[in-house]
């Protein structure tokens, strides 16, 4: 079941990279790095492309967490 661990780590790493890439696109477009740092404030005005890229990255990270839960529930804990 090492492939599940690799899938989990790959999904988390690639997802994090894609999210950071979407933030880099935003900073390149606006020059407002402070909005990315203070993400809890409603300052990010992402374009459609930046938003989609961001959500793809977040989705991959969620898939990585779900794979981890499945692995630990059925293959280690069971």
C-alpha positions in Angstrom: 0.0 0.0 0.0 3.0 2.3 -0.5 1.2 3.7 -3.6 -1.5 5.2 -1.4 1.2 7.0 0.7 2.8 8.3 -2.5 -0.6 9.3 -3.9 -1.3 11.2 -0.7 2.0 13.0 -0.6 1.9 13.8 -4.3 -1.6 15.2 -4.2 -0.7 17.4 -1.2 2.6 18.6 -2.7 1.2 19.3 -6.2 -1.9 20.9 -4.7 0.2 23.2 -2.6 2.3 24.1 -5.5 -0.7 25.0 -7.7 -2.2 27.1 -4.9 1.0 29.0 -4.6 1.1 29.4 -8.3 -2.4 30.9 -8.3 -1.2 33.4 -5.7 1.9 34.2 -7.8 -0.4 34.9 -10.7 -2.4 37.3 -8.5 0.7 39.1 -7.2 2.1 39.4 -10.8 -1.2 40.9 -12.0 -1.8 43.3 -9.0 1.5 43.7 -7.2 -0.5 43.3 -3.9 1.4 40.7 -1.9 -0.1 42.0 1.3 -3.5 40.6 0.2 -2.1 37.1 0.0 -0.4 37.4 3.4 -3.6 38.6 5.0 -5.8 36.0 3.3 -8.5 36.1 6.0 -9.3 39.7 5.1 -11.5 40.0 2.0 -8.9 41.7 -0.3 -8.2 39.0 -2.9 -10.0 39.8 -6.1 -9.0 36.8 -8.2 -9.8 36.6 -11.9 -11.7 33.6 -13.2 -8.5 31.9 -14.3 -6.8 32.5 -10.9 -9.9 31.3 -9.1 -10.1 28.1 -11.1 -6.3 27.3 -10.6 -6.7 28.0 -6.9 -9.7 25.6 -6.6 -7.9 22.9 -8.5 -5.0 23.1 -6.1 -7.3 23.1 -3.1 -9.2 20.1 -4.5 -5.9 18.2 -4.9 -5.0 18.9 -1.3 -8.4 17.7 -0.1 -8.0 14.5 -2.1 -4.6 14.0 -0.4 -6.2 14.3 3.0 -9.1 11.9 2.0 -6.5 9.4 0.8 -4.7 9.7 4.1 -7.9 9.1 6.0 -8.7 6.0 3.9 -5.2 4.6 4.3 -5.1 5.1 8.0 -8.7 3.8 8.5 -8.6 0.7 6.4 -5.0 -0.4 6.1 -3.2 0.7 9.3 -6.0 1.0 11.9 -8.0 -2.0 10.7 
